[in-house]
């Protein structure tokens, strides 16, 4: 029996950062804070999507971290 699949810890951390940025954007008190968070939300998915992990033949977004 195969051991359960585990995403690399750094990908889980990136995904959590993305979710945290979304949560913070809702609570952002100023336009400057919103702008900084929007920049993070633009950068984080690019980092996630271009990560070398996704080049593996069995890699999939189906089971998100």
N, C-alpha and C positions, 0 to 999 in steps of 0.2 A: 504494500500500500504506500502511495506517495505521501510525503509529509504535506501538510497544508501550505498553500502558497502564502508568502509574506512579502509585501511591498518593501522595498528598501526604506530604511528609517528616514533618510534625508528627503525622499519623496513625500512621505507622510508629513514631515515637518513643513515642507513647502505648501502642501495642500491645506494644512491647518493655518498657515500664515495667510493664505488666500481667503479662507473662511473668516479669519479674524479681521482682515482688512474690510471685508464686506460688512461685518457687524459694526466695526468702528465708523464706517462711512455713514451708517444710519444715525449714529450718535454725534457726528462731527459738529462741533460748536461754531466753527467759522469756515468761510470760503477757502481760506488758506489751508486749513486742515483737510477739507474736502479735496482740494487739488492734490495735495500730497498723497492722500489715500487713493485717488483715481490713478495716479502714476504707478503706485504699487500694484493696483489691480490690472494695469496694463502689462507690467513687467512679469508678474508672477506666473500667469498662464503660459507665457512664452518660455519661461524657464522650465516649467513642468512639461510642456508639450515637446520640447526639443531635447529632453533628457535622454542620454544614451540607453536607459532602461527600456524605452519603447522600441528600440531596434531589435530586441530579442524576438524570435519567431512566435513565442507564446504570450507576448506582452499584450495587455488589453486594458482599455478604460472601463470595461464592464464592471469590474469590482473596484470601485474607487476607494482610496485610502481613508 
